[in-house]
């Protein structure tokens, strides 16, 4: 016979398990316009060789045990200065290493768009979201030229070790800029190309000068930098470079379902 004091705990656990089973799975937005032509991928951009996107079979590397020690991911997130209720985008989210923490920080009134070009990555993320009961994330299948973000509503777009893999960087930067609020930020974390001690292949590293040379002509200006990560630059940009134009037709973000 169960002790009377144990019965409330078992009841609570049973109710929690039942709720988890009953919760509908998180859906992935796969509604890409297949008729939109996508130019062949570029091999170089402004003199820089473009790296290949990591295949979804390499997803376990994104959640490796050593990542916090190597990259100080907690400090990276703190440096973003996220506020509850914000609308964020985890660009190139993979299986969601950063996505879930971003979702926790914006809270139930906020939204995180999790964008990737590989549906397999997004399905892995959706399974995690469903399992952990996270409902303020919208997994979105992007294309090499369009992240499929709503215009004018994003407070911050985060690209962690992603920008250097954009096969069509000019098109992507144009769409990202259109998605940002007037005071929105594009934040790039890239392994330091100036530092030979960073144990990453040169193809997957960028210097600050390279980043600025590519983003400024695309309509971005440097807002601030964070230089205390072990291996990476963390660079913040706002729309407002020489070629900047206002985002088209801003609209409010829909509440998370």
Protein Blocks (a to p, Z undefined) as FASTA:
>chain_A
ZZfklmmmmmmmmmmmmmmmmpccddddfbbcfklccddddfbeghiacdddddfklmmm
mmgfklmmmnommlmmmmnopaehiacddehklnolmmmmmmmmnommbccddddfbfkl
mmmmmmmmmmnopakbccddddfkbgoiaehkafbdcdehklmmomblmlmmmmmmmmpc
fkbccddddddfklmklccdfklgccfklmmmmmmmnopacfbdcfkbfkbccddddehi
fkbccdehiadddddZZ
